[in-house]
Amino acid sequence: MYELLSKTNRFYEETRKKLDEALGGIYRKLEFHFKETLGVSNNYYLESIEKNMEYLKKIVSQDEAVYLTMLKRNGIKEKSQSILQK
């Protein structure tokens, strides 16, 4: 589990590069969607991803014994611990 989390940032960077190059940064167009539907000049899609990636950096910078305590969403901590015990 720790290995997967620690490699996620690199995966995201490679994916973002492909989105920028091959798809012309199409995710940036979502700002128009949020402007039209919510009247805001935000790209909540990109903001959420970047926020999660920053939090993930904090998680993987921790010792392996500590990082699970930082995963609290929908019981992921408990699920991860039960997988690790098998």
DAVENWO-V991551 format. One record per backbone hydrogen bond with DSSP energy under -1.0 kcal/mol. NH is the residue of the N-H (numbers start at 0). CO is the residue of the C=O. Records with the same first field share a line. If there is no record, write none. Layout:
NH = CO ; CO
This chain:
4 = 0
5 = 1
6 = 2
10 = 6
11 = 7
12 = 8
13 = 9
14 = 10
15 = 11
16 = 12
17 = 13
18 = 14
19 = 15
20 = 16
21 = 17
22 = 17
24 = 18
27 = 24
28 = 25
29 = 26
30 = 27
31 = 28
32 = 28
33 = 29
34 = 30
35 = 31
36 = 32
37 = 33
39 = 33
46 = 42
47 = 43
48 = 44
49 = 45
50 = 46
51 = 47
52 = 48
53 = 49
54 = 50
55 = 51
56 = 52
57 = 53
58 = 54
59 = 55
61 = 58
65 = 62
66 = 62
68 = 65
69 = 66
70 = 67
74 = 71
75 = 72
78 = 74
79 = 75
80 = 76
81 = 77
82 = 78
83 = 79
84 = 80
